[in-house]
């Protein structure tokens, strides 16, 4: 079946602009995660959605970052007033309720802030 | 705080040999430990999950062990092939569904 998809695959933006990154999880997966991965670094957790529960936003690095998940499916990560240090690969993952500790990742969005 | 450590140096081995990658953690034992493969420019791919009360898990040429005394998980690839070359990430999940990932170890299998 279809895996996790993310768009765009690449995004170049100017410092100070807002960007929106999209994630389409695997159909039926109840959990959705956003991570950030910088060159040579591990995955940095950003935000976690589970069903209709309030999201866990504990990993968001600043109030410029926000995310929403509509209808328990598609999610959008928004970064306002982008800074150069926001440049990274943003990865989305989803998990099924029956295998909550297994994560299925999308290909990522490479964000470059110039 | 909990830390998870993987060898930052690349592991170079010859085709056909067994590759062994190490994941160490501090403090409390995670309830679940996962291993992922990541190729350049791609997202991680889930490989195996092992629970705290399991000693070993196998899947085809892959084997994962979990030693709560040593606070260590070993990931083995038997009869390694050049196509196994990638970065391998371990991650643990404790009391929440939010895993902590290691930085990964690069494996290079030479033909």
Contacts between the chains, C-beta under 8 A, distances in Angstrom:
chain1	res1	chain2	res2	distance
A	4	B	43	7.5
A	31	B	97	6.5
A	33	B	98	7.5
A	35	B	101	7.9
A	40	B	103	7.5
A	41	B	103	6.5
A	42	B	89	7.5
A	42	B	101	4.8
A	42	B	102	6.0
A	42	B	103	4.2
A	42	B	104	6.9
A	43	B	44	7.5
A	43	B	89	7.4
A	43	B	91	7.9
A	43	B	101	4.2
A	45	B	98	5.6
A	45	B	99	7.8
A	45	B	100	7.7
A	48	B	97	6.7
A	48	B	98	5.4
A	50	B	97	6.8
A	56	B	96	7.8
A	56	B	98	6.5
A	58	B	98	7.9
A	59	B	98	7.7
A	91	B	43	5.3
A	91	B	44	7.6
A	93	B	43	7.5
A	93	B	44	7.9
A	95	B	97	7.6
A	99	B	49	8.0
A	100	B	97	5.7
A	101	B	32	4.4
A	101	B	34	6.4
A	101	B	49	5.7
A	101	B	93	5.2
A	101	B	97	7.3
A	101	B	99	7.3
A	102	B	34	7.0
A	102	B	46	5.1
A	102	B	49	5.9
A	103	B	34	7.5
A	103	B	36	7.8
A	103	B	44	7.6
A	103	B	46	6.1
A	103	B	99	7.2
A	104	B	46	6.3
A	105	B	36	7.9
A	105	B	43	3.3
A	105	B	44	5.0
A	105	B	45	7.1
A	105	B	46	7.9
A	106	B	43	5.4
A	107	B	41	7.9
A	107	B	42	6.0
A	107	B	43	5.3
A	108	B	42	7.6
A	108	B	43	5.3
